[in-house]
Amino acid sequence: MEIRKAADQEMLRLWGYETMDSAPPTALFFAQNISSGSAELWTLNDNGQVIGELSVFWQLEDQDFADGKDRAYLCAFRVKSEYRGKGCGSFLLKAVLEHVKNRGVSIATIGVDETEERNIRMYHRFGFTNKIKDCFEDPCDVDGGMRPKASPCFWLLAKNLWETSSGL
């Protein structure tokens, strides 16, 4: 398995869009932030096939998520269903957290729906145990005006990257 950083055009193709002109607002938001360096998309590949992805935003308007200096937001974390439960997600998350830490960021944040018990357990195992707040807008899911859309309540969890934990 290989983990690598993808470019904005790769992200668009991975999400099923040919160009930025054909992308809906959220895909365009991700692509523009990747292109500008404000975000990165990391993919997990098995025999040339993308089986997982995880994005990192370095700065967002809501600085509880990412502040451009000390705090980064992990989102759009997906692993194909046939690879779940085999350690693939943990492998990708561990590598991306190490990358974020190596950039000098001290806090990583991640959002999780309170009903996603499996994800909550994994995030807790990796040290995401500090609940920052309940969120009702996803800063990375935007409307046509590039404003965050309302979303069902999810938790914003944080991890101090400089504390030792079983996840790193």
C-alpha positions in Angstrom: 0.0 0.0 0.0 1.1 3.5 -0.8 0.1 6.9 0.6 0.6 9.9 -1.6 -0.4 13.6 -1.9 -2.8 14.2 -4.8 -3.1 17.4 -6.9 -6.3 19.4 -7.4 -7.1 17.9 -10.8 -6.6 14.4 -9.4 -9.0 15.2 -6.6 -11.6 16.4 -9.1 -11.2 13.2 -11.1 -11.4 11.0 -8.0 -14.6 12.8 -7.1 -16.0 12.3 -10.6 -15.5 15.7 -12.2 -13.4 16.6 -15.3 -12.7 20.2 -14.6 -13.2 22.9 -12.0 -15.9 24.3 -14.3 -18.0 21.1 -14.0 -17.5 20.7 -10.2 -20.2 21.6 -7.7 -19.3 24.2 -5.0 -17.9 21.8 -2.4 -15.6 20.0 -4.9 -14.6 23.4 -6.2 -13.8 24.6 -2.6 -11.6 21.5 -2.1 -9.9 21.9 -5.4 -9.2 25.6 -5.0 -7.8 25.1 -1.5 -5.6 22.3 -2.7 -4.4 24.4 -5.6 -3.6 27.4 -3.3 -1.8 25.2 -0.8 -4.4 25.9 1.9 -5.4 22.2 1.9 -3.9 18.8 0.8 -5.5 15.6 -0.3 -3.8 12.3 0.7 -4.7 9.1 -1.0 -4.2 5.5 0.1 -3.5 3.3 -2.9 -3.5 -0.5 -3.4 -2.1 -1.8 -6.7 -2.7 1.5 -8.4 -6.3 1.9 -7.1 -7.3 4.6 -4.7 -8.9 2.9 -1.8 -9.0 5.8 0.7 -8.6 9.5 1.1 -8.1 12.1 3.8 -7.9 15.9 3.4 -6.1 18.4 5.5 -7.1 22.0 5.7 -4.5 24.3 7.1 -6.7 27.4 7.4 -10.5 27.9 7.5 -12.7 30.8 8.4 -13.8 29.1 11.6 -10.4 28.9 13.4 -11.7 26.3 15.8 -11.2 23.9 12.8 -7.9 25.2 11.4 -6.1 28.5 12.1 -3.3 28.6 9.6 -0.6 28.1 12.2 -1.2 25.7 15.1 -4.3 23.9 14.2 -5.2 21.8 11.1 -8.6 20.2 10.2 -8.8 16.6 8.9 -11.9 15.9 6.8 -13.4 13.9 3.9 -11.9 10.7 5.4 -13.1 7.8 3.4 -12.0 4.2 2.9 -13.7 1.9 0.4 -16.1 -0.5 2.2 -14.3 -3.7 1.2 -11.1 -2.3 2.9 -12.7 -1.3 6.2 -11.8 -3.1 9.4 -8.4 -4.2 8.0 -6.3 -1.3 9.4 -6.3 0.7 6.1 -8.0 3.8 7.7 -5.6 3.6 10.7 -2.6 3.4 8.3 -3.7 6.5 6.4 -4.7 8.5 9.5 -1.4 7.7 11.2 0.6 8.8 8.2 -1.3 12.0 7.7 -1.1 12.9 11.4 2.6 12.4 11.3 2.8 14.7 8.2 0.8 17.4 10.0 3.0 17.1 13.1 6.1 17.4 11.0 4.8 20.7 9.6 4.9 22.1 13.1 1.2 22.0 13.7 0.4 21.2 17.4 -3.4 20.4 17.2 -5.3 18.3 14.7 -9.1 18.5 14.6 -11.6 16.2 13.0 -15.4 16.1 12.8 -17.5 13.1 13.6 -21.2 12.4 13.8 -22.2 11.4 17.3 -23.9 8.3 15.9 -20.7 7.0 14.1 -19.6 4.8 17.0 -16.9 3.0 15.0 -15.3 6.2 13.9 -15.5 7.7 17.4 -13.7 4.7 18.8 -11.0 4.9 16.2 -10.5 8.7 16.7 -10.4 8.2 20.5 -7.8 5.5 20.0 -5.7 8.0 18.0 -6.0 10.6 20.8 -8.9 12.7 19.5 -10.5 12.9 22.9 -11.0 16.6 23.4 -14.5 17.7 22.2 -14.2 21.3 21.1 -17.8 21.9 20.2 -21.0 20.8 18.6 -21.1 22.0 15.0 -24.1 22.8 12.9 -22.2 24.0 9.8 -19.5 22.1 7.9 -16.8 24.7 6.9 -15.8 22.4 4.0 -19.3 21.7 2.6 -20.3 25.0 0.9 -23.1 26.5 -1.1 -22.9 28.4 -4.4 -21.7 31.5 -2.5 -18.9 29.4 -0.9 -20.5 29.8 2.5 -20.7 26.8 4.8 -23.9 24.8 4.6 -26.0 23.9 7.6 -25.5 20.3 8.5 -26.8 17.8 11.1 -25.0 18.2 14.4 -21.5 16.7 14.5 -18.7 16.9 17.1 -15.4 18.7 16.5 -12.7 16.7 18.2 -9.1 17.7 18.8 -5.8 16.0 19.4 -2.7 17.5 20.8 0.0 16.2 18.4 2.8 16.7 20.9 1.4 14.4 23.5 2.1 10.7 23.2 -0.8 8.4 22.5 -1.4 4.9 21.3 -2.3 6.2 17.8 1.1 7.7 16.9 
